[in-house]
């Protein structure tokens, strides 16, 4: 490989790195929802894997059955975070053209 080709390759790598950084910064603007209990609990997260909100239908709030509500919230949170990870991978794949492996933490 000659010096010009190496320089060109380096520039392309820098462009890709900048695009990946911008995409990561934009993940906070992509929202996904996880639900459980037939929509009784809804959790909204962003693709940066931050929980934005939790909505609980008052009908599911029973002081005598706190464990059921906890399970519903947990299921909705896990679903939302799973969707958030998937969207983050989709967005990063757009930048990298799918050449990057599944990166933990993205």
MMTF fields as JSON, N, C-alpha, C and O atoms, coordinates in Angstrom:
{
  "mmtfVersion": "1.0.0",
  "mmtfProducer": "UNKNOWN",
  "numBonds": 423,
  "numAtoms": 424,
  "numGroups": 106,
  "numChains": 1,
  "numModels": 1,
  "chainsPerModel": [1],
  "groupsPerChain": [106],
  "chainIdList": ["A"],
  "bondAtomList": [4, 2, 8, 6, 12, 10, 16, 14, 20, 18, 24, 22, 28, 26, 32, 30, 36, 34, 40, 38, 44, 42, 48, 46, 52, 50, 56, 54, 60, 58, 64, 62, 68, 66, 72, 70, 76, 74, 80, 78, 84, 82, 88, 86, 92, 90, 96, 94, 100, 98, 104, 102, 108, 106, 112, 110, 116, 114, 120, 118, 124, 122, 128, 126, 132, 130, 136, 134, 140, 138, 144, 142, 148, 146, 152, 150, 156, 154, 160, 158, 164, 162, 168, 166, 172, 170, 176, 174, 180, 178, 184, 182, 188, 186, 192, 190, 196, 194, 200, 198, 204, 202, 208, 206, 212, 210, 216, 214, 220, 218, 224, 222, 228, 226, 232, 230, 236, 234, 240, 238, 244, 242, 248, 246, 252, 250, 256, 254, 260, 258, 264, 262, 268, 266, 272, 270, 276, 274, 280, 278, 284, 282, 288, 286, 292, 290, 296, 294, 300, 298, 304, 302, 308, 306, 312, 310, 316, 314, 320, 318, 324, 322, 328, 326, 332, 330, 336, 334, 340, 338, 344, 342, 348, 346, 352, 350, 356, 354, 360, 358, 364, 362, 368, 366, 372, 370, 376, 374, 380, 378, 384, 382, 388, 386, 392, 390, 396, 394, 400, 398, 404, 402, 408, 406, 412, 410, 416, 414, 420, 418],
  "bondOrderList": [1, 1, 1, 1, 1, 1, 1, 1, 1, 1, 1, 1, 1, 1, 1, 1, 1, 1, 1, 1, 1, 1, 1, 1, 1, 1, 1, 1, 1, 1, 1, 1, 1, 1, 1, 1, 1, 1, 1, 1, 1, 1, 1, 1, 1, 1, 1, 1, 1, 1, 1, 1, 1, 1, 1, 1, 1, 1, 1, 1, 1, 1, 1, 1, 1, 1, 1, 1, 1, 1, 1, 1, 1, 1, 1, 1, 1, 1, 1, 1, 1, 1, 1, 1, 1, 1, 1, 1, 1, 1, 1, 1, 1, 1, 1, 1, 1, 1, 1, 1, 1, 1, 1, 1, 1],
  "groupList": [{"groupName": "UNK", "atomNameList": ["N", "CA", "C", "O"], "elementList": ["N", "C", "C", "O"], "formalChargeList": [0, 0, 0, 0], "bondAtomList": [1, 0, 2, 1, 3, 2], "bondOrderList": [1, 1, 2], "singleLetterCode": "X", "chemCompType": "L-PEPTIDE LINKING"}],
  "groupTypeList": [0, 0, 0, 0, 0, 0, 0, 0, 0, 0, 0, 0, 0, 0, 0, 0, 0, 0, 0, 0, 0, 0, 0, 0, 0, 0, 0, 0, 0, 0, 0, 0, 0, 0, 0, 0, 0, 0, 0, 0, 0, 0, 0, 0, 0, 0, 0, 0, 0, 0, 0, 0, 0, 0, 0, 0, 0, 0, 0, 0, 0, 0, 0, 0, 0, 0, 0, 0, 0, 0, 0, 0, 0, 0, 0, 0, 0, 0, 0, 0, 0, 0, 0, 0, 0, 0, 0, 0, 0, 0, 0, 0, 0, 0, 0, 0, 0, 0, 0, 0, 0, 0, 0, 0, 0, 0],
  "groupIdList": [1, 2, 3, 4, 5, 6, 7, 8, 9, 10, 11, 12, 13, 14, 15, 16, 17, 18, 19, 20, 21, 22, 23, 24, 25, 26, 27, 28, 29, 30, 31, 32, 33, 34, 35, 36, 37, 38, 39, 40, 41, 42, 43, 44, 45, 46, 47, 48, 49, 50, 51, 52, 53, 54, 55, 56, 57, 58, 59, 60, 61, 62, 63, 64, 65, 66, 67, 68, 69, 70, 71, 72, 73, 74, 75, 76, 77, 78, 79, 80, 81, 82, 83, 84, 85, 86, 87, 88, 89, 90, 91, 92, 93, 94, 95, 96, 97, 98, 99, 100, 101, 102, 103, 104, 105, 106],
  "secStructList": [7, 7, 2, 2, 2, 2, 2, 2, 2, 2, 2, 2, 2, 2, 2, 2, 2, 2, 2, 2, 2, 2, 2, 2, 2, 2, 4, 4, 4, 7, 3, 3, 3, 3, 3, 3, 6, 6, 6, 6, 3, 3, 3, 3, 3, 3, 6, 6, 1, 7, 3, 3, 3, 3, 3, 3, 7, 4, 4, 4, 7, 7, 4, 4, 4, 2, 2, 2, 2, 2, 2, 2, 2, 2, 2, 2, 2, 2, 2, 2, 2, 2, 2, 2, 2, 2, 2, 2, 2, 2, 2, 2, 2, 2, 2, 2, 6, 6, 7, 1, 7, 7, 7, 6, 6, 7],
  "xCoordList": [0.841, 0.0, 0.887, 1.84, 0.582, 1.407, 0.928, -0.112, 1.71, 1.454, 0.103, -0.586, -0.277, -1.558, -2.736, -3.729, -2.625, -3.7, -3.854, -4.971, -2.742, -2.791, -3.447, -4.254, -3.091, -3.675, -5.173, -5.949, -5.563, -6.98, -7.738, -8.835, -7.145, -7.749, -7.896, -8.912, -6.888, -6.908, -8.026, -8.738, -8.17, -9.233, -10.611, -11.511, -10.782, -12.057, -12.36, -13.502, -11.344, -11.526, -11.921, -12.764, -11.309, -11.655, -13.099, -13.816, -13.527, -14.906, -15.883, -16.896, -15.563, -16.44, -16.506, -17.578, -15.384, -15.354, -16.203, -16.941, -16.107, -16.905, -18.397, -19.223, -18.731, -20.131, -20.66, -21.804, -19.828, -20.245, -20.469, -21.418, -19.613, -19.749, -21.048, -21.775, -21.334, -22.557, -23.784, -24.766, -23.734, -24.845, -25.074, -26.215, -23.996, -24.129, -24.768, -25.594, -24.389, -24.964, -26.45, -27.224, -26.854, -28.248, -29.129, -30.351, -28.544, -29.331, -30.318, -31.354, -30.008, -30.916, -32.233, -33.229, -32.245, -33.452, -34.354, -35.454, -33.909, -34.697, -35.393, -34.736, -36.726, -37.479, -38.147, -38.615, -38.178, -38.848, -39.701, -39.479, -40.678, -41.534, -41.526, -41.427, -41.63, -41.832, -43.114, -43.377, -43.921, -45.172, -45.312, -44.663, -46.172, -46.509, -47.923, -48.494, -48.463, -49.813, -50.844, -51.811, -50.638, -51.582, -51.629, -52.671, -50.491, -50.424, -50.704, -50.79, -50.843, -51.104, -49.873, -49.992, -48.694, -47.444, -46.696, -46.468, -46.324, -45.577, -44.313, -44.362, -43.184, -41.898, -41.343, -41.273, -40.952, -40.33, -38.848, -38.462, -38.029, -36.57, -36.047, -36.745, -34.815, -34.189, -33.144, -32.811, -32.64, -31.685, -30.321, -29.443, -30.15, -28.945, -29.148, -28.327, -30.267, -30.598, -30.846, -30.444, -31.515, -31.942, -33.459, -34.145, -33.984, -35.423, -35.908, -35.391, -36.901, -37.428, -38.681, -38.849, -39.562, -40.786, -41.358, -41.075, -42.173, -42.909, -44.35, -44.612, -45.284, -46.703, -47.381, -47.236, -48.122, -48.806, -50.298, -50.709, -51.091, -52.549, -52.993, -52.617, -53.781, -54.217, -54.932, -54.944, -55.524, -56.238, -55.33, -55.793, -54.051, -53.12, -52.473, -51.722, -52.764, -52.17, -53.03, -54.115, -52.518, -53.202, -52.201, -51.257, -52.407, -51.463, -51.299, -50.279, -52.29, -52.227, -51.39, -51.017, -51.102, -50.361, -49.229, -49.148, -48.375, -47.247, -46.311, -45.756, -46.13, -45.218, -45.634, -44.78, -46.942, -47.412, -47.022, -46.543, -47.227, -46.873, -45.369, -44.93, -44.589, -43.134, -42.723, -41.852, -43.352, -43.054, -43.419, -42.675, -44.573, -45.004, -44.034, -43.682, -43.612, -42.654, -41.333, -40.752, -40.866, -39.605, -39.676, -38.748, -40.774, -40.93, -40.953, -40.333, -41.66, -41.739, -40.38, -40.001, -39.657, -38.32, -37.384, -36.679, -37.38, -36.496, -36.84, -35.945, -38.128, -38.531, -38.081, -37.57, -38.274, -37.864, -36.357, -35.899, -35.584, -34.123, -33.667, -32.706, -34.343, -34.017, -34.263, -33.44, -35.384, -35.68, -34.667, -34.258, -34.268, -33.297, -31.96, -31.338, -31.523, -30.269, -30.371, -29.442, -31.512, -31.719, -31.672, -31.055, -32.322, -32.305, -30.909, -30.5, -30.177, -28.808, -27.954, -27.175, -28.097, -27.322, -27.72, -26.863, -29.02, -29.483, -28.831, -28.318, -28.858, -28.311, -26.811, -26.309, -26.096, -24.652, -24.337, -23.349, -25.17, -24.979, -25.127, -24.465, -26.0, -26.172, -24.865, -24.513, -24.163, -22.913, -21.777, -20.966, -21.73, -20.601, -20.845, -19.952, -22.045, -22.365, -22.439, -22.286, -22.675, -22.8, -21.483, -21.472, -20.357, -19.066, -18.593, -17.654, -19.248, -18.823, -19.611, -20.798, -18.971, -19.671, -20.605, -20.586, -21.407, -22.296, -21.423, -20.702, -21.501, -20.659, -21.438, -22.443, -20.99, -21.672, -21.613, -20.626, -22.655, -22.667, -23.177, -23.296, -23.484, -24.045, -25.527, -26.198],
  "yCoordList": [-1.17, 0.0, 1.234, 1.321, 2.17, 3.373, 4.386, 4.211, 5.439, 6.441, 7.139, 7.437, 7.398, 8.039, 7.177, 7.674, 5.893, 4.964, 4.88, 4.822, 4.874, 4.819, 6.082, 6.019, 7.22, 8.489, 8.516, 8.993, 7.995, 7.939, 7.021, 7.349, 5.883, 4.929, 5.555, 5.37, 6.286, 6.96, 8.007, 8.126, 8.762, 9.769, 9.121, 9.641, 8.0, 7.3, 6.787, 6.841, 6.299, 5.811, 6.958, 6.788, 8.122, 9.29, 9.721, 10.079, 9.685, 10.041, 9.09, 9.51, 7.792, 6.797, 6.995, 6.884, 7.284, 7.497, 8.714, 8.671, 9.786, 10.981, 10.681, 11.128, 9.932, 9.569, 8.69, 8.844, 7.767, 6.907, 7.724, 7.473, 8.683, 9.542, 10.342, 10.457, 10.894, 11.675, 10.787, 11.203, 9.578, 8.643, 8.304, 8.277, 8.044, 7.751, 8.914, 8.707, 10.129, 11.303, 11.429, 11.901, 11.012, 11.117, 10.0, 10.071, 8.975, 7.87, 8.333, 7.699, 9.424, 9.924, 10.422, 10.544, 10.709, 11.222, 10.127, 10.416, 8.886, 7.765, 7.094, 6.587, 7.088, 6.517, 5.203, 5.034, 4.286, 2.996, 2.75, 3.351, 1.856, 1.528, 0.037, -0.788, -0.275, -1.648, -1.675, -0.765, -2.72, -2.811, -4.191, -5.154, -4.254, -5.536, -5.436, -4.352, -6.587, -6.607, -6.086, -5.434, -6.374, -5.904, -4.393, -3.818, -3.744, -2.286, -1.584, -0.357, -2.349, -1.742, -0.997, -0.038, -1.453, -0.781, -0.487, -1.379, 0.761, 1.173, 1.901, 2.829, 1.461, 2.086, 2.65, 1.952, 3.911, 4.557, 4.728, 5.221, 4.311, 4.439, 5.055, 5.093, 5.537, 5.989, 4.958, 4.046, 5.119, 4.147, 4.23, 3.404, 5.229, 5.299, 4.5, 4.544, 3.764, 2.875, 3.602, 3.142, 4.742, 5.488, 5.398, 5.567, 5.138, 5.111, 6.557, 7.364, 6.874, 8.236, 8.372, 9.354, 7.369, 7.445, 6.054, 5.097, 5.984, 4.767, 5.191, 6.069, 4.555, 4.836, 3.566, 2.496, 3.701, 2.558, 2.873, 3.874, 2.007, 2.155, 1.975, 0.991, 2.904, 2.808, 1.497, 1.056, 0.883, -0.373, -1.506, -2.43, -1.429, -2.499, -2.268, -3.115, -1.13, -0.815, -1.419, -0.927, -2.488, -3.189, -3.352, -4.135, -2.612, -2.708, -4.129, -4.449, -4.977, -6.354, -7.247, -8.36, -6.757, -7.571, -6.753, -6.594, -6.249, -5.431, -6.199, -5.619, -7.491, -8.302, -8.353, -8.333, -8.419, -8.45, -7.153, -7.184, -6.023, -4.736, -4.652, -4.173, -5.109, -5.108, -5.959, -5.565, -7.126, -7.995, -7.33, -7.426, -6.655, -5.973, -4.848, -4.679, -4.088, -2.997, -3.568, -3.062, -4.607, -5.234, -5.748, -5.543, -6.414, -6.94, -5.811, -5.927, -4.727, -3.605, -2.913, -2.524, -2.76, -2.143, -2.998, -2.48, -4.295, -5.169, -5.155, -5.167, -5.129, -5.073, -3.757, -3.751, -2.647, -1.348, -1.299, -0.807, -1.805, -1.787, -2.706, -2.393, -3.835, -4.733, -4.033, -4.122, -3.347, -2.59, -1.457, -1.175, -0.813, 0.279, -0.229, 0.414, -1.386, -1.973, -2.293, -2.041, -2.851, -3.174, -1.944, -1.968, -0.868, 0.365, 0.969, 1.488, 0.907, 1.438, 0.666, 1.263, -0.65, -1.467, -1.145, -1.077, -0.947, -0.565, 0.732, 0.83, 1.734, 3.048, 2.985, 3.602, 2.241, 2.127, 1.345, 1.624, 0.38, -0.42, 0.439, 0.195, 1.441, 2.364, 3.111, 3.361, 3.456, 4.204, 3.317, 3.715, 2.104, 1.232, 0.316, -0.416, 0.366, -0.525, -1.976, -2.885, -2.191, -3.553, -4.267, -5.469, -3.559, -4.237, -4.433, -5.187, -3.75, -3.87, -4.972, -5.143, -5.721, -6.769, -6.151, -4.941, -6.98, -6.545, -6.041, -6.814, -4.756, -4.169, -4.012, -3.302, -4.665, -4.505, -3.057, -2.361, -2.618, -1.265, -0.233, 0.938, -0.628, 0.327, 0.165, 0.874],
  "zCoordList": [0.0, 0.0, 0.0, 0.775, -0.852, -0.891, 0.149, 0.784, 0.299, 1.32, 1.121, 2.096, -0.128, -0.424, -0.023, 0.508, -0.276, 0.082, 1.595, 2.109, 2.299, 3.765, 4.322, 5.249, 3.747, 4.19, 3.941, 4.768, 2.789, 2.432, 3.398, 3.85, 3.702, 4.624, 6.011, 6.68, 6.426, 7.723, 7.766, 8.763, 6.675, 6.611, 6.674, 7.334, 6.001, 6.028, 7.439, 7.895, 8.113, 9.485, 10.415, 11.296, 10.213, 11.03, 10.777, 11.711, 9.505, 9.159, 9.829, 10.388, 9.763, 10.364, 11.871, 12.465, 12.485, 13.932, 14.305, 15.289, 13.538, 13.802, 13.626, 14.422, 12.594, 12.355, 13.479, 13.905, 13.961, 15.062, 16.329, 17.072, 16.574, 17.755, 17.676, 18.663, 16.498, 16.32, 16.501, 17.117, 15.972, 16.114, 17.581, 18.043, 18.313, 19.742, 20.488, 21.377, 20.13, 20.78, 20.462, 21.295, 19.265, 18.851, 19.398, 19.269, 20.002, 20.536, 21.607, 21.809, 22.287, 23.325, 22.726, 23.44, 21.433, 20.782, 20.224, 19.752, 20.27, 19.748, 20.92, 21.829, 20.901, 22.006, 21.612, 20.486, 22.563, 22.398, 23.641, 24.692, 23.5, 24.633, 24.907, 23.999, 26.17, 26.602, 27.406, 28.192, 27.214, 27.958, 28.583, 28.174, 29.577, 30.187, 30.734, 30.851, 31.062, 31.609, 30.628, 31.021, 29.342, 28.337, 28.23, 27.914, 28.496, 28.401, 29.723, 29.771, 30.785, 32.098, 32.624, 33.387, 32.205, 32.563, 31.266, 30.449, 31.096, 29.912, 30.356, 31.164, 29.812, 30.117, 28.82, 27.809, 28.856, 27.706, 28.003, 29.063, 27.051, 27.176, 25.888, 24.875, 25.939, 24.698, 24.279, 25.036, 23.068, 22.534, 23.225, 22.976, 24.092, 24.918, 26.202, 27.118, 26.247, 27.352, 28.664, 29.732, 28.564, 29.741, 29.826, 28.818, 31.004, 31.213, 31.271, 32.044, 30.449, 30.38, 31.239, 31.962, 31.148, 31.945, 32.191, 31.47, 33.238, 33.567, 33.828, 34.65, 33.114, 33.315, 33.811, 33.22, 34.904, 35.507, 35.576, 36.162, 34.972, 35.023, 36.48, 37.118, 37.009, 38.41, 38.734, 39.883, 37.719, 37.913, 38.41, 39.079, 38.081, 38.436, 39.806, 40.291, 40.42, 41.723, 42.829, 43.138, 43.41, 44.497, 45.637, 45.531, 46.73, 47.85, 48.38, 48.99, 48.153, 48.623, 47.691, 48.062, 46.496, 45.519, 44.895, 43.677, 45.751, 45.321, 44.392, 43.458, 44.636, 43.826, 42.362, 41.475, 42.098, 40.72, 40.007, 38.873, 40.668, 40.062, 39.829, 38.784, 40.78, 40.621, 39.42, 38.645, 39.268, 38.126, 36.802, 35.826, 36.775, 35.551, 35.176, 34.008, 36.183, 35.925, 35.431, 34.47, 36.081, 35.672, 34.24, 33.458, 33.895, 32.539, 31.508, 30.451, 31.805, 30.871, 30.717, 29.613, 31.817, 31.767, 30.915, 30.048, 31.162, 30.392, 28.906, 28.061, 28.584, 27.185, 26.543, 25.424, 27.255, 26.724, 26.499, 25.468, 27.457, 27.308, 26.182, 25.479, 26.006, 24.902, 23.561, 22.65, 23.45, 22.226, 22.03, 20.904, 23.124, 23.046, 22.511, 21.665, 23.007, 22.513, 21.023, 20.255, 20.631, 19.217, 18.328, 17.263, 18.758, 17.968, 17.911, 16.873, 19.017, 19.036, 18.034, 17.29, 18.013, 17.069, 15.631, 14.75, 15.39, 14.043, 13.593, 12.478, 14.479, 14.131, 13.881, 12.942, 14.718, 14.533, 13.257, 12.578, 12.943, 11.742, 10.482, 9.473, 10.554, 9.423, 9.142, 7.989, 10.206, 10.066, 9.59, 8.754, 10.139, 9.856, 8.661, 8.234, 8.135, 7.015, 7.445, 6.629, 8.736, 9.253, 9.424, 9.687, 9.283, 9.393, 10.817, 11.07, 11.749, 13.143, 13.818, 13.54, 14.699, 15.436, 16.473, 16.697, 17.089, 18.16, 19.316, 19.946, 19.576, 20.62, 21.914, 21.946, 22.983, 24.267, 24.718, 24.479, 25.361, 25.892, 24.929, 25.29, 23.709, 22.748, 22.691, 21.941]
}
